[in-house]
Amino acid sequence: MIVVTGATGNVGRTLVPLLAGAGEEVVAVSRRPHSGELPDGVRYARADVGDSATMRPVLEGAHALFILLGGELNSRGESPDALLEGAVDAGVKRVVLLSSQINSTRPDAVSHARLRKYEAAVRAAGVESVILRPGNFASNAFAWAESVRTQRAVFAPFGEVALPVVDPADIAEVAAAALREDGHAGHTYELTGPEAISPRQQAAVISEALGEDVTFVELTREDAHAHMARFMPEEVVGGTLDILGAPLPAEQAVSPDVERVLHRPARPFGEWVARNLPAFR
Ligand SMILES: NC(=O)c1ccc[n+]([C@@H]2O[C@H](COP(=O)([O-])OP(=O)(O)OC[C@H]3O[C@@H](n4cnc5c(N)ncnc54)[C@H](OP(=O)(O)O)[C@@H]3O)[C@@H](O)[C@H]2O)c1
């Protein structure tokens, strides 16, 4: 049995059916009840990853655990050791943690200190462990969906700064491989898309997919900060804007790891747009 946290998010909602489709018994975890139908072989459990007492019963009988720290868990909450102890007590032998590329490129970033604690705890737990460090998600473009729908406009900072945004579906596929296959233990995978693409170019891809003009409006860093702070912990906003505005060469480079694990190239941004076009119509 595999327990998947963050089950209803960008990564989890692909990972859960992937695992179930491969014949795994899956427990899908989030705090709010799952809406919609679950695939065969999937059970839903309501629990809080940041509250190990709620996770212990969910982990009973699991051999593998996918940890995703949603929202405020990226900056605060109980010690990661409590969750890992509960997992080991329950019989978990393999843990895959969704972390962030920033822990490779900016290992002292205050914004991601808590994720580094989780990485250390997972490595020290005495289980087979795999750390996934994705760069910027393609799904961050959901933040533009409303303005594209209502004004045919994308409002974003740093219009010309290109990053190799990664499709959450690729992250989910790598996670599924790491959860199911032998040979990944101890690895840290940096996950990016196949090419660097700027916000202005992303707007053009959305425009082309819609078959309609979409205007790009460049925001100042201050305006972008105020907007992002509505749905991200304050500490994480600063670190994220540092990458978006002044990425290091390593953050603009394409990592070979998606292809290394999946034996095919990473999906381009256009594929993510095509799958999610209804959100922008
Ligand atoms: N976006 C990026 O560019 C980027 C880059 C690198 C790394 N990351 C990392 O990727 C992760 C976000 O992945 P995502 O986009 O798939 O997430 P998402 O779409 O924001 O979804 C978060 C998921 O986690 C669940 N969740 C949130 N808090 C929870 C809690 N305390 N207990 C149990 N479940 C909880 C949510 O459901 P409920 O709210 O119902 O619980 C939902 O299922 C974060 O850890 C972030 O640091 C993101």
The ligand as a Gaussian input file, in Angstrom:
#p B3LYP/6-31G(d) Opt

LIG

0 1
 N        5.028000      25.681000      -7.494000
 C        6.332000      25.600000      -7.727000
 O        6.877000      26.245000      -8.633000
 C        7.163000      24.682000      -6.873000
 C        8.540000      24.557000      -7.140000
 C        9.299000      23.676000      -6.362000
 C        8.698000      22.957000      -5.332000
 N        7.351000      23.126000      -5.093000
 C        6.740000      22.363000      -3.987000
 O        5.626000      21.641000      -4.494000
 C        4.659000      21.518000      -3.462000
 C        3.293000      21.907000      -4.028000
 O        2.867000      20.874000      -4.920000
 P        1.465000      20.983000      -5.704000
 O        1.513000      22.155000      -6.634000
 O        1.119000      19.648000      -6.228000
 O        0.504000      21.339000      -4.497000
 P       -0.931000      22.050000      -4.561000
 O       -1.524000      21.924000      -5.929000
 O       -0.783000      23.374000      -3.904000
 O       -1.775000      21.096000      -3.597000
 C       -1.421000      20.888000      -2.257000
 C       -1.974000      19.541000      -1.851000
 O       -1.562000      19.268000      -0.506000
 C       -2.723000      19.165000       0.328000
 N       -2.350000      19.735000       1.615000
 C       -1.983000      21.019000       1.866000
 N       -1.659000      21.152000       3.172000
 C       -1.848000      19.927000       3.725000
 C       -1.718000      19.433000       5.030000
 N       -1.320000      20.214000       6.055000
 N       -2.018000      18.125000       5.271000
 C       -2.447000      17.311000       4.264000
 N       -2.552000      17.732000       2.989000
 C       -2.288000      19.027000       2.742000
 C       -3.807000      19.914000      -0.415000
 O       -5.102000      19.516000      -0.037000
 P       -5.833000      20.201000       1.265000
 O       -5.565000      21.681000       1.177000
 O       -7.256000      19.817000       1.113000
 O       -5.204000      19.572000       2.454000
 C       -3.499000      19.484000      -1.851000
 O       -3.896000      18.143000      -2.043000
 C        5.110000      22.407000      -2.295000
 O        5.719000      21.602000      -1.317000
 C        6.159000      23.309000      -2.923000
 O        7.168000      23.690000      -2.029000
 C        6.581000      23.954000      -5.848000

